[in-house]
Amino acid sequence: LVGEFFYYLQCFFYRKPTDMPHPIFIIGHWRSATTYLHYELASSANVATMRNSFTMAPQAALLLKPLFTRIKLKSQRPIDWVGWGIDAPQEVDIAMVRVVGELPHTAICLGLHPGDALSKWASCVPSQFFERELKRVVEWGWIHDGKGKQSYVLKTPVLTAHVAMLLRLWPKAKFIYIERDSEETANSFARILNVFNKICGVWRRDVCEKSSAVISVKLMKDAYLKQRHFIPDDQLYELRYEDLVNNPCETVAKIRKDLDIQHV
């Protein structure tokens, strides 16, 4: 009830921003270096993104920004030991989990087998309510972090399966898609699922995380490939995981140049 109160209050005080640039979405399955690229691009003073101080409660983050930005977090994420902090970049998916219940994250935390949850998500059509709230949350994210900035980079692995919807909402949005070997991605994702389940204990331990990971990787990749043709060539940048890992500086510099992301 408190969250709903702040949601409507924030809707009243904050309208659609007029200065928001076309978003740049980082997509690709979890464990394909999307976080690394997100951190690198968002490190520029000219780039806005969603941060932990926003995604922890997007329905109140604008109203309570002075309070939220003072919260102290652990220095590393508990599931994979990536550096963390209240101002660290965070994915759109986490913000949306706080607002709507359609994402697979919610179903998994309620005990549904991850493979089943991800299968349903990849094959579903997100509701109009989801689209409306996604648009609102993205706009709020810009208001939260976009003052004085020129680019808006957002990471959203889960919406790799729904590129057509993103283009419908933002026809001129650009996309960075990272491709990693399917088996390597599944193995890495399975390890994360295992760690997450040990921490949270949200599904039966006699169900194999590897099977869920294999299903997820295949379905997300298939969904992306089916919708890839909707993205104009000049709005899509595809890269290999190996290029980003083996030549990070050169690869990130080329992405910045090709997508006109100024690094300051």
Secondary structure as UniProt FT lines:
FT   HELIX           2..13
FT   STRAND          24..27
FT   TURN            30..31
FT   HELIX           34..42
FT   TURN            45..46
FT   STRAND          47..48
FT   HELIX           52..55
FT   TURN            58..64
FT   HELIX           65..68
FT   TURN            69..70
FT   TURN            78..80
FT   TURN            86..87
FT   HELIX           92..97
FT   TURN            98..99
FT   HELIX           104..109
FT   TURN            110..111
FT   HELIX           114..123
FT   HELIX           128..145
FT   TURN            147..148
FT   STRAND          151..155
FT   HELIX           157..162
FT   HELIX           163..169
FT   TURN            171..172
FT   STRAND          174..179
FT   HELIX           182..200
FT   TURN            205..206
FT   HELIX           209..227
FT   HELIX           228..230
FT   HELIX           233..235
FT   STRAND          236..240
FT   HELIX           241..246
FT   HELIX           248..258
FT   TURN            259..260
//
